[in-house]
Amino acid sequence: MKMVKVKNFPNRAFAEQSQQSLEAEGIPSMLQSPDVGILGAGSSSSLPQGVNLYVEETHAGKALRC
């Protein structure tokens, strides 16, 4: 299964909030960022590269509507 990036967030807290919303809709996802979570879950510190949210390609359209 191919994963595609659907959004880039300024920090992990926003990315995790969106990830939880997707999971509530039954859409599995994963986060990728250079911080590797070292700032702790729910960190509101902005990251220069941001945090990318990925979903399976087959769920991308639905994920963008959520």
C-alpha positions in Angstrom: 0.0 0.0 0.0 1.3 3.4 -1.0 1.3 6.2 1.5 0.7 9.8 0.3 1.2 13.1 2.1 -2.1 14.9 2.6 -1.0 17.8 4.8 1.9 19.5 6.4 1.3 21.0 9.9 3.5 23.6 11.7 3.7 21.4 14.8 3.1 18.0 16.2 0.0 19.0 18.3 -2.0 20.0 15.2 -0.8 17.0 13.3 -1.8 14.6 16.1 -5.2 16.3 16.4 -5.8 15.7 12.7 -4.6 12.2 12.9 -7.1 11.4 15.7 -9.9 12.8 13.6 -8.9 10.6 10.7 -8.7 7.5 13.0 -12.2 8.3 14.3 -13.3 8.1 10.6 -11.6 4.8 10.2 -8.7 6.2 8.2 -5.3 4.9 9.3 -2.5 7.4 9.1 1.1 8.1 10.1 3.1 11.2 11.0 6.6 12.0 9.9 8.8 14.9 11.1 12.4 15.5 11.9 11.8 15.9 15.6 11.0 12.2 16.0 8.7 13.1 18.9 11.6 14.4 21.0 9.6 17.4 22.0 6.9 15.1 23.5 3.5 14.2 22.4 1.3 17.2 21.8 4.1 19.6 21.6 3.0 23.0 20.3 6.5 24.1 19.3 6.7 25.0 15.6 9.1 23.1 13.5 10.9 24.6 10.5 10.0 21.6 8.3 6.7 20.9 10.0 5.0 17.6 10.5 3.7 15.6 7.5 0.5 13.5 7.7 0.3 10.5 5.5 -2.6 8.2 4.6 -2.9 5.2 2.3 -3.4 6.4 -1.3 -6.9 4.8 -1.4 -8.0 7.0 1.6 -6.5 10.3 0.4 -9.7 11.8 -1.1 -11.7 11.0 2.1 -8.9 12.3 4.3 -8.8 15.6 2.5 -12.5 16.1 3.1 -12.3 15.4 6.9 
